């Protein structure tokens, strides 16, 4: 049962990771596996059987989610954009109490609020930049550029609230990435994947160091990024059935997130 539950989490993480504005790190936080995921990857060989049994269903689910269910979520965003967005907003908001509880395990200091505000403002800045992304001619895109794109993309995959899709848009390769995922174009996916793995390892190493040395400060920074990611999805609600149903979707997402917490 635990295998299936982690497999299901992996599917949602993989499917959500290819949508604009959705952060894989935020989804890992929502499902309460972010810390354990980092620890299992970085210390895999200390207890490889236990770590493998934890990581395999999640990683397998992520692969399935990217290949099969990414299009389904894209369809939901296209046909029911407001309701789908507010389900994700509810999931994100529902994860905040868990983060605050984790961050307050030790004595609180006012400077932590400054870290929260800094990361919150930084996430809003990234959202703003998304509207001013220049187009890049990718007709003759090179292996090294795809590798570097995957390398930088890893920051968005690992750090909660930093969208990897926004990073790919800034680099001008998001459309190419989506098309390659749907058609399994390995000439594009392999160099990006290599960059993603290398960059992910380096980013995880940094995150692990921050957790060890600046645990509370890191958590408050993550909370800022998580809260800022809400504004990627938010849009004003009309005063009609659509607006009312969106609020119900937000409530459903919030309750679902609290369920994952328990």
C-alpha positions, 0 to 999 in steps of 0.5 A: 500500500505504501508503494502505491501511495508513493507511486501516486505522489510521484505521478502527480509530481511528474505531471505537475512539473511540466505545467507553467508555474508549478514547482516540483519542490512545492508538490514534494512539500505538499506531500510531506516528502521533501526532507526525506527525498533529499536525505534518501538521494544524498545518502543513498548508499548508507542504507540503499535497500531502504532508500531504494524502496522509498525512491523507486515508486516515486521516481517511477511515478514521476516518469509515468506522470510526465509521459502519460498524465502531463497532457491530461493536466494540460487539458484540464488547464485548457478546459477548466483553467480556473477550477484547476488553478484553484485546486493547486492554490488550495494544495499550496496553501494547505502545505503552509501550516506544515512548513510553519510547524516544521520551521518553528521547531526551534526558537523564532527570531525576527530576522527569519521574517526578513528571509521569508519576505526576500524569497517571497519578493524574489518569487514575485519577481520571477513571475513578473519576468515570465511576462517579458521573456524573449523568444530564442531561435532554436532551429539549430540548438546545440547539445551544450545549450540543452545541457546548460538548460537542464542544469539551470532547470534543476534549480526549479525542480529542487527548490520549492516555489521556483518553477522549472518551467519559468526557467525554461521559458526564460531560456527559450526552450520550454516549447521544445521541451514540451514537444520532446516530452510528448514525442519522446525526442531523445536527441533533446531529452538526453542532453537536458536530462544529463544537465538536470541530473548533474544540476540536481545533485549540486543543488541538492548538496547545497540544500542539504548543507543549508538544512544542516547549518541553517535549518530554520532560515532555510525553511522560512525562505522556502515558505516565502517561495511557496507563498509566492507561487500562489500568484502564478496561478491566481486570477480574479474570480467572477461573481457567478457559478464559476467563481463559486465552484473555484472557491470549492476547488480551493477548499478541496485542494486545501483539505486534500493537502491537510490530508497528505500532512496527516 
